[in-house]
Amino acid sequence: MSEAQDLAHWLRLERTRGVGPDAARRLLSAFGLPENIFSASHTALSKVVPGKVAHALLAPPDDELLALIDKTSAWAAQPHNRVLSLADADYPPLLLQISDPPVLLYAKGRHDLLTRPSLAIVGSRNATAQGKANAERFAETLSAGGLTVVSGLALGIDASAHEGALRSGKGSTVAVIGTGLDLVYPSRHRELAHRIAADGCILSEYPLGTPAIASNFPKRNRLISGLAQGVLVVEAAAQSGSLITARLAAEQGKEVFAIPGSIHSPLAKGCHQLIRQGAKLVESAHDILEELRLPAHNVAQEELVRPDNSMPYHGLLEAMGFDPVGIDLLSMRCKIDAASLSGHLLNLELEGLVENLPGGIYRRIN
């Protein structure tokens, strides 16, 4: 059987109404490859799945499915594109260990990264400058040490993690997305996605043409955690989607790491919650490598990144952070003389964004 015919059978199985990952695995266990499923009798199929599903399996492909098969076959024939089935020898072994591995995976780029030691880095879409810098530096350092960095191509921490890993030029990165691989979401990450496809890998369980549907993104988080030896949460609010990834990682028996933050920062609450629940508090890449028992001889010691000291006025709030800070220290952080800084702080105070405390201390108001 040709690769195109084999792919057509797998797509037909995956797209049959009523056949989810669990039913597909039962069918494959009972009949072997998809071609055997479609040549089985209704009676035989009904012993494994409900009669209605058995009937759907035996129905001929409709025009929509035939079009998808043609589109996918053409896509898979292009260089560096690959469709991996559960029966494929290159299917990521760690994903085979999760409770509901996808029947098909669509991969673009370096497929070898899907089987290498990796760490997932996730966090808030509305990350602070400090959080983005931490994600980028951790990812760069861990990638330089040979770890593949896995994330979700989202705004904020995800994008910074991908950027840092790409910069190292060694372990590189895998982006697990919630759309078809022929789409980029969010669209502003189109250029980043192209670089990941060239030097890393983009992965999806969704067929080509699948748009950005809200429910698909939490679902794909199990793949982010499933591909990795552990998950690092950089910044996360109390109800962050990153906590879903951390929970899935714990359920999969993976290590969960979290970077602590200010007790006044809403984006530290999720990390602190994880640490209270048993996540490992980390301050450097070495903390992670030692916990995972991976060699760290190629990794320079990298502490948390300090905030950029050249921030202009529009970055003043980020330079303040969430802890009370004196005007002299803030002046040093921003490289703004105290007199000018006082004027900026007064404007922020009038806008209700900053509180002036006794002793020349200022505090950001959440």
HUMOMO-V728326 format. One record per pair of residues at least 4 apart in sequence whose C-alpha atoms are under 6 Angstrom apart, sorted by the first residue. I is the first residue (numbers start at 1). J is the second residue. Records with the same first field share a line. If there is no record, write none. Layout:
# HUMOMO-V728326
I=J  J
This chain:
# HUMOMO-V728326
8=69
9=34
11=15
18=53
19=23  24
25=29
27=31
28=32  33
31=36  37
42=46  54
45=54
46=50  51  54
61=65
68=72
69=73
72=76
76=81  82
80=108  109
81=107  108
82=106  107
83=105  106
84=88  91  104  105
85=103  104
86=103
92=114  115
94=227
95=101  226  227
96=101
105=204  205
106=203  204
107=202  203
108=197  201  202
109=197  198  200  201
110=200  201
117=147
118=147  148  149  228  229
119=149  150  228  229  230  231
120=149  150  151  228  231
121=151  231  232
122=158  233  242
123=157  233  234  235  236  242
124=157  235  236
125=155  156
126=156
127=131  156
130=307
132=157  160
134=138  304  305
135=139  160  161
136=160  161  164
137=164
138=285
139=143  161  164  165
140=164  165  168
142=147
143=147  148  165  170  171  172
144=168  170
145=298  299
146=171
147=171
148=171  172  173
149=173
150=173  174  175
151=158  175
152=158  175  176  177
153=158  159  175
154=158  159
155=159
165=172  173
166=172
172=200
173=200
174=200  201  202
175=202
176=202  203  204
177=204
178=216  217
179=210  211  212
180=206  207  208  209  210
181=208
182=208
184=190
189=193
196=200  201
197=201  202
221=245
222=226
223=227
225=249
229=254
230=254  255  256
231=256  257
232=257  258
233=258
234=259
235=267  268
236=240  267  268  270  271
237=266  267  269  270
238=269  270
249=254
250=254
256=279
257=279  280  281
258=271  281
259=281  282
261=268
264=322
265=322
274=279
275=279
282=287
283=303
284=302  303
286=290
289=293  294
309=333  334
310=334  335
311=315  334
322=364
324=362  363
325=361  362
326=360  361
327=331
331=335  336  337  338
345=349
348=353  354
349=353  354  355
353=365
354=363  364  365
355=362  363
356=362
357=361  362
